[in-house]
């Protein structure tokens, strides 16, 4: 479950960085967009998995060791990811 959360946030973060680069006409072709997206997603996921405090706290929240506050935290993460995805779909930007 923790990997799913890390991948979701790294993909959404990668989309926002790639979108900013595309608006600046940095990414010209389709291959450069795909390469930039996949490499940026891999880099952010690797960084997030190496950041053990976030991973251990999120894992403790999922396993119920933090109590009701942990479940509220996890719900907040999913709500944030849902809002980012909805903004990306409707407005073509993550933060509006």
FIZANU-673131 format. One record per residue: x, y, z of N, C-alpha, C in turn; residue in three letters; residue number from 1. Coordinates in Angstrom, 2 decimals, m for minus. Atoms other than C-alpha are relative to their C-alpha. Example, Ala and Ser with C-alpha at 12.3 -4.5 7.8 and 13.67 -1.06 7.14 Angstrom:
2
{nx:0.89 ny:m1.19 nz:0.00 cax:12.30 cay:m4.50 caz:7.80 cx:0.90 cy:1.20 cz:0.00 resn:ALA resi:1}
{nx:m0.82 ny:m1.19 nz:m0.06 cax:13.67 cay:m1.06 caz:7.14 cx:m0.77 cy:1.09 cz:0.73 resn:SER resi:2}
//
This chain:
96
{nx:0.82 ny:m1.19 nz:0.00 cax:0.00 cay:0.00 caz:0.00 cx:0.86 cy:1.26 cz:0.00 resn:UNK resi:1}
{nx:m0.86 ny:m1.19 nz:m0.07 cax:2.82 cay:2.40 caz:0.81 cx:0.62 cy:0.29 cz:m1.36 resn:UNK resi:2}
{nx:m0.57 ny:m0.21 nz:1.32 cax:4.32 cay:1.84 caz:m2.62 cx:m1.01 cy:0.66 cz:m0.93 resn:UNK resi:3}
{nx:1.06 ny:m0.61 nz:0.81 cax:0.99 cay:2.75 caz:m4.22 cx:m0.10 cy:1.50 cz:0.27 resn:UNK resi:4}
{nx:0.06 ny:m1.41 nz:m0.36 cax:0.90 cay:6.03 caz:m2.33 cx:1.22 cy:0.74 cz:m0.53 resn:UNK resi:5}
{nx:m1.22 ny:m0.64 nz:0.49 cax:4.52 cay:6.82 caz:m3.18 cx:m0.01 cy:0.16 cz:m1.51 resn:UNK resi:6}
{nx:0.07 ny:m0.10 nz:1.46 cax:3.99 cay:6.05 caz:m6.86 cx:m1.02 cy:1.04 cz:m0.45 resn:UNK resi:7}
{nx:1.02 ny:m0.97 nz:0.39 cax:0.81 cay:8.13 caz:m7.01 cx:0.51 cy:1.43 cz:0.15 resn:UNK resi:8}
{nx:m0.50 ny:m1.36 nz:m0.21 cax:2.44 cay:11.22 caz:m5.53 cx:1.20 cy:0.31 cz:m0.89 resn:UNK resi:9}
{nx:m1.13 ny:m0.28 nz:0.88 cax:5.60 cay:10.81 caz:m7.59 cx:m0.47 cy:0.22 cz:m1.44 resn:UNK resi:10}
{nx:0.52 ny:m0.20 nz:1.36 cax:3.59 cay:10.51 caz:m10.81 cx:m0.67 cy:1.36 cz:m0.11 resn:UNK resi:11}
{nx:0.63 ny:m1.31 nz:0.05 cax:1.50 cay:13.56 caz:m9.97 cx:1.01 cy:1.13 cz:0.08 resn:UNK resi:12}
{nx:m1.07 ny:m0.99 nz:m0.06 cax:4.61 cay:15.50 caz:m9.03 cx:0.76 cy:0.09 cz:m1.31 resn:UNK resi:13}
{nx:m0.67 ny:0.01 nz:1.30 cax:6.26 cay:14.44 caz:m12.26 cx:m0.82 cy:0.70 cz:m1.07 resn:UNK resi:14}
{nx:0.87 ny:m0.68 nz:0.96 cax:3.25 cay:15.59 caz:m14.25 cx:0.08 cy:1.51 cz:0.13 resn:UNK resi:15}
{nx:m0.04 ny:m1.45 nz:m0.19 cax:3.44 cay:19.04 caz:m12.70 cx:1.32 cy:0.57 cz:m0.50 resn:UNK resi:16}
{nx:m1.30 ny:m0.48 nz:0.48 cax:7.17 cay:19.40 caz:m13.46 cx:0.07 cy:m0.07 cz:m1.52 resn:UNK resi:17}
{nx:m0.01 ny:0.14 nz:1.46 cax:6.75 cay:18.12 caz:m17.02 cx:m0.91 cy:1.03 cz:m0.64 resn:UNK resi:18}
{nx:0.91 ny:m1.00 nz:0.55 cax:3.80 cay:20.42 caz:m17.57 cx:0.65 cy:1.38 cz:0.01 resn:UNK resi:19}
{nx:m0.70 ny:m1.29 nz:m0.05 cax:5.87 cay:23.42 caz:m16.46 cx:1.08 cy:0.06 cz:m1.06 resn:UNK resi:20}
{nx:m1.02 ny:0.02 nz:1.04 cax:8.68 cay:22.36 caz:m18.80 cx:m0.62 cy:0.10 cz:m1.39 resn:UNK resi:21}
{nx:0.66 ny:m0.07 nz:1.31 cax:6.25 cay:21.93 caz:m21.69 cx:m0.52 cy:1.41 cz:m0.28 resn:UNK resi:22}
{nx:0.47 ny:m1.37 nz:0.20 cax:4.78 cay:25.40 caz:m21.15 cx:1.16 cy:0.93 cz:m0.37 resn:UNK resi:23}
{nx:m1.18 ny:m0.79 nz:0.33 cax:8.32 cay:26.79 caz:m21.42 cx:0.63 cy:m0.45 cz:m1.32 resn:UNK resi:24}
{nx:m0.47 ny:0.54 nz:1.28 cax:8.72 cay:24.91 caz:m24.77 cx:1.33 cy:m0.73 cz:0.14 resn:UNK resi:25}
{nx:m1.22 ny:0.76 nz:m0.22 cax:11.46 cay:22.77 caz:m23.26 cx:m0.07 cy:m1.39 cz:m0.62 resn:UNK resi:26}
{nx:0.18 ny:1.35 nz:0.53 cax:10.01 cay:19.47 caz:m24.48 cx:m0.61 cy:0.10 cz:m1.39 resn:UNK resi:27}
{nx:0.47 ny:m0.16 nz:1.37 cax:9.72 cay:19.40 caz:m28.25 cx:m0.70 cy:m1.21 cz:m0.57 resn:UNK resi:28}
{nx:0.56 ny:1.18 nz:0.64 cax:9.04 cay:15.83 caz:m29.34 cx:m0.64 cy:m0.95 cz:0.98 resn:UNK resi:29}
{nx:0.69 ny:0.98 nz:m0.84 cax:7.04 cay:12.90 caz:m28.08 cx:0.98 cy:m0.86 cz:0.77 resn:UNK resi:30}
{nx:m0.99 ny:0.83 nz:m0.69 cax:10.13 cay:10.86 caz:m27.25 cx:0.58 cy:0.72 cz:1.20 resn:UNK resi:31}
{nx:m0.58 ny:m0.74 nz:m1.13 cax:11.57 cay:13.60 caz:m25.07 cx:m1.01 cy:0.14 cz:1.13 resn:UNK resi:32}
{nx:1.02 ny:m0.07 nz:m1.05 cax:8.25 cay:13.92 caz:m23.21 cx:m0.11 cy:m1.33 cz:0.74 resn:UNK resi:33}
{nx:0.10 ny:1.32 nz:m0.63 cax:8.04 cay:10.17 caz:m22.57 cx:1.24 cy:m0.28 cz:0.83 resn:UNK resi:34}
{nx:m1.24 ny:0.24 nz:m0.73 cax:11.69 cay:9.95 caz:m21.54 cx:0.07 cy:0.86 cz:1.25 resn:UNK resi:35}
{nx:m0.03 ny:m0.88 nz:m1.17 cax:11.40 cay:12.95 caz:m19.24 cx:m0.99 cy:m0.46 cz:1.06 resn:UNK resi:36}
{nx:1.00 ny:0.46 nz:m0.95 cax:8.23 cay:11.61 caz:m17.64 cx:0.41 cy:m1.25 cz:0.73 resn:UNK resi:37}
{nx:m0.37 ny:1.26 nz:m0.64 cax:9.52 cay:8.12 caz:m17.00 cx:1.22 cy:0.17 cz:0.90 resn:UNK resi:38}
{nx:m1.18 ny:m0.18 nz:m0.83 cax:12.91 cay:9.23 caz:m15.71 cx:m0.30 cy:0.85 cz:1.23 resn:UNK resi:39}
{nx:0.36 ny:m0.83 nz:m1.14 cax:11.42 cay:11.92 caz:m13.49 cx:m0.84 cy:m0.78 cz:1.01 resn:UNK resi:40}
{nx:0.81 ny:0.82 nz:m0.89 cax:8.87 cay:9.50 caz:m12.07 cx:0.86 cy:m1.00 cz:0.76 resn:UNK resi:41}
{nx:m0.89 ny:0.95 nz:m0.66 cax:11.58 cay:6.92 caz:m11.34 cx:0.87 cy:0.71 cz:1.04 resn:UNK resi:42}
{nx:m0.86 ny:m0.73 nz:m0.94 cax:13.79 cay:9.54 caz:m9.69 cx:m0.77 cy:0.42 cz:1.24 resn:UNK resi:43}
{nx:0.76 ny:m0.44 nz:m1.17 cax:11.05 cay:10.91 caz:m7.45 cx:m0.45 cy:m1.17 cz:0.85 resn:UNK resi:44}
{nx:0.40 ny:1.18 nz:m0.78 cax:9.85 cay:7.44 caz:m6.44 cx:1.18 cy:m0.54 cz:0.78 resn:UNK resi:45}
{nx:m1.19 ny:0.47 nz:m0.69 cax:13.39 cay:6.37 caz:m5.60 cx:0.34 cy:0.92 cz:1.17 resn:UNK resi:46}
{nx:m0.28 ny:m0.94 nz:m1.08 cax:13.87 cay:9.53 caz:m3.55 cx:m1.00 cy:m0.17 cz:1.14 resn:UNK resi:47}
{nx:1.01 ny:0.15 nz:m1.05 cax:10.58 cay:9.06 caz:m1.70 cx:0.16 cy:m1.30 cz:0.78 resn:UNK resi:48}
{nx:m0.19 ny:1.26 nz:m0.71 cax:11.33 cay:5.43 caz:m0.88 cx:1.24 cy:0.07 cz:0.88 resn:UNK resi:49}
{nx:m1.18 ny:m0.18 nz:m0.82 cax:14.74 cay:6.45 caz:0.43 cx:m0.24 cy:0.90 cz:1.19 resn:UNK resi:50}
{nx:0.33 ny:m0.90 nz:m1.10 cax:13.15 cay:9.06 caz:2.67 cx:m0.81 cy:m0.79 cz:1.02 resn:UNK resi:51}
{nx:0.60 ny:1.00 nz:m0.87 cax:12.44 cay:6.66 caz:5.50 cx:m1.01 cy:0.57 cz:1.00 resn:UNK resi:52}
{nx:0.97 ny:m0.53 nz:m0.97 cax:10.59 cay:9.02 caz:7.85 cx:m1.41 cy:0.04 cz:m0.58 resn:UNK resi:53}
{nx:1.32 ny:m0.06 nz:0.63 cax:7.73 cay:9.57 caz:5.39 cx:m0.55 cy:m1.41 cz:m0.19 resn:UNK resi:54}
{nx:0.45 ny:1.37 nz:0.24 cax:7.58 cay:5.88 caz:4.51 cx:m0.40 cy:m0.70 cz:1.30 resn:UNK resi:55}
{nx:0.33 ny:0.69 nz:m1.25 cax:7.63 cay:4.67 caz:8.11 cx:m1.25 cy:0.60 cz:0.66 resn:UNK resi:56}
{nx:1.19 ny:m0.60 nz:m0.58 cax:5.03 cay:7.20 caz:9.28 cx:m1.26 cy:m0.42 cz:m0.77 resn:UNK resi:57}
{nx:1.14 ny:0.41 nz:0.81 cax:2.72 cay:6.37 caz:6.37 cx:m0.33 cy:m1.47 cz:0.23 resn:UNK resi:58}
{nx:0.22 ny:1.42 nz:m0.29 cax:3.20 cay:2.66 caz:7.02 cx:m0.64 cy:m0.19 cz:1.37 resn:UNK resi:59}
{nx:0.61 ny:0.08 nz:m1.33 cax:2.37 cay:3.16 caz:10.70 cx:m1.46 cy:0.45 cz:m0.03 resn:UNK resi:60}
{nx:1.39 ny:m0.45 nz:0.14 cax:m0.77 cay:5.07 caz:9.71 cx:m0.86 cy:m1.08 cz:m0.64 resn:UNK resi:61}
{nx:0.76 ny:1.05 nz:0.69 cax:m1.88 cay:2.30 caz:7.36 cx:m0.25 cy:m1.19 cz:0.92 resn:UNK resi:62}
{nx:0.13 ny:1.16 nz:m0.88 cax:m1.25 cay:m0.41 caz:9.95 cx:m0.78 cy:0.29 cz:1.27 resn:UNK resi:63}
{nx:0.83 ny:m0.33 nz:m1.13 cax:m3.24 cay:1.46 caz:12.60 cx:0.74 cy:0.32 cz:1.28 resn:UNK resi:64}
{nx:m0.77 ny:m0.28 nz:m1.20 cax:m0.41 cay:2.23 caz:15.02 cx:m0.15 cy:1.44 cz:0.49 resn:UNK resi:65}
{nx:0.12 ny:m1.41 nz:m0.36 cax:m1.14 cay:5.97 caz:15.02 cx:m1.41 cy:0.30 cz:0.52 resn:UNK resi:66}
{nx:1.37 ny:m0.20 nz:m0.46 cax:m4.84 cay:5.59 caz:15.74 cx:m0.86 cy:0.67 cz:m1.07 resn:UNK resi:67}
{nx:0.94 ny:m0.62 nz:0.92 cax:m7.68 cay:7.55 caz:14.19 cx:0.66 cy:1.12 cz:m0.79 resn:UNK resi:68}
{nx:m0.72 ny:m1.06 nz:0.72 cax:m5.32 cay:10.40 caz:13.28 cx:0.76 cy:m0.52 cz:m1.20 resn:UNK resi:69}
{nx:m0.70 ny:0.61 nz:1.13 cax:m3.38 cay:8.06 caz:11.04 cx:m0.93 cy:m0.27 cz:m1.16 resn:UNK resi:70}
{nx:0.97 ny:0.24 nz:1.06 cax:m6.48 cay:7.09 caz:9.14 cx:m0.46 cy:1.31 cz:m0.64 resn:UNK resi:71}
{nx:0.34 ny:m1.31 nz:0.54 cax:m7.38 cay:10.76 caz:8.76 cx:1.12 cy:0.50 cz:m0.91 resn:UNK resi:72}
{nx:m1.15 ny:m0.37 nz:0.83 cax:m3.86 cay:11.39 caz:7.42 cx:m0.03 cy:m0.72 cz:m1.34 resn:UNK resi:73}
{nx:0.06 ny:0.78 nz:1.23 cax:m4.20 cay:8.58 caz:4.86 cx:m1.15 cy:0.48 cz:m0.88 resn:UNK resi:74}
{nx:1.13 ny:m0.52 nz:0.76 cax:m7.64 cay:9.84 caz:3.83 cx:0.35 cy:1.35 cz:m0.64 resn:UNK resi:75}
{nx:m0.43 ny:m1.28 nz:0.54 cax:m6.13 cay:13.32 caz:3.39 cx:0.94 cy:m0.15 cz:m1.18 resn:UNK resi:76}
{nx:m0.90 ny:0.25 nz:1.13 cax:m3.40 cay:11.93 caz:1.15 cx:m0.78 cy:m0.41 cz:m1.25 resn:UNK resi:77}
{nx:0.80 ny:0.43 nz:1.14 cax:m5.95 cay:10.20 caz:m1.05 cx:m0.87 cy:1.13 cz:m0.54 resn:UNK resi:78}
{nx:0.79 ny:m1.15 nz:0.45 cax:m8.12 cay:13.33 caz:m1.14 cx:0.87 cy:0.97 cz:m0.79 resn:UNK resi:79}
{nx:m0.92 ny:m0.88 nz:0.73 cax:m5.12 cay:15.42 caz:m2.19 cx:0.34 cy:m0.56 cz:m1.37 resn:UNK resi:80}
{nx:m0.29 ny:0.62 nz:1.29 cax:m4.24 cay:12.95 caz:m4.92 cx:m1.21 cy:0.06 cz:m0.93 resn:UNK resi:81}
{nx:1.20 ny:m0.07 nz:0.82 cax:m7.85 cay:12.92 caz:m6.13 cx:m0.23 cy:1.40 cz:m0.54 resn:UNK resi:82}
{nx:0.15 ny:m1.38 nz:0.46 cax:m7.97 cay:16.72 caz:m6.30 cx:1.03 cy:0.33 cz:m1.07 resn:UNK resi:83}
{nx:m1.03 ny:m0.22 nz:1.02 cax:m4.68 cay:16.81 caz:m8.20 cx:m0.38 cy:m0.67 cz:m1.31 resn:UNK resi:84}
{nx:0.38 ny:0.72 nz:1.22 cax:m5.91 cay:14.20 caz:m10.65 cx:m1.18 cy:0.68 cz:m0.69 resn:UNK resi:85}
{nx:1.16 ny:m0.67 nz:0.59 cax:m9.22 cay:16.02 caz:m11.15 cx:0.42 cy:1.33 cz:m0.64 resn:UNK resi:86}
{nx:m0.51 ny:m1.23 nz:0.60 cax:m7.41 cay:19.33 caz:m11.75 cx:0.78 cy:m0.27 cz:m1.27 resn:UNK resi:87}
{nx:m0.76 ny:0.36 nz:1.20 cax:m5.10 cay:17.64 caz:m14.21 cx:m0.93 cy:m0.37 cz:m1.14 resn:UNK resi:88}
{nx:0.94 ny:0.43 nz:1.03 cax:m8.05 cay:16.15 caz:m16.07 cx:m0.84 cy:1.17 cz:m0.53 resn:UNK resi:89}
{nx:0.92 ny:m1.05 nz:0.44 cax:m10.30 cay:19.23 caz:m16.16 cx:0.69 cy:1.28 cz:m0.43 resn:UNK resi:90}
{nx:m0.64 ny:m1.29 nz:0.28 cax:m7.90 cay:22.18 caz:m16.18 cx:1.39 cy:m0.12 cz:m0.63 resn:UNK resi:91}
{nx:m1.33 ny:0.27 nz:0.54 cax:m4.70 cay:20.57 caz:m17.55 cx:1.10 cy:0.60 cz:0.86 resn:UNK resi:92}
{nx:m1.02 ny:m0.43 nz:m0.94 cax:m2.80 cay:21.72 caz:m14.46 cx:m0.31 cy:m0.61 cz:1.36 resn:UNK resi:93}
{nx:0.21 ny:0.62 nz:m1.30 cax:m2.29 cay:20.23 caz:m11.00 cx:m0.43 cy:1.02 cz:1.04 resn:UNK resi:94}
{nx:0.30 ny:m1.02 nz:m0.99 cax:m2.38 cay:23.42 caz:m8.99 cx:m0.58 cy:1.20 cz:m0.74 resn:UNK resi:95}
{nx:0.66 ny:m1.09 nz:0.69 cax:m4.80 cay:26.11 caz:m10.02 cx:m0.27 cy:1.14 cz:0.95 resn:UNK resi:96}
//
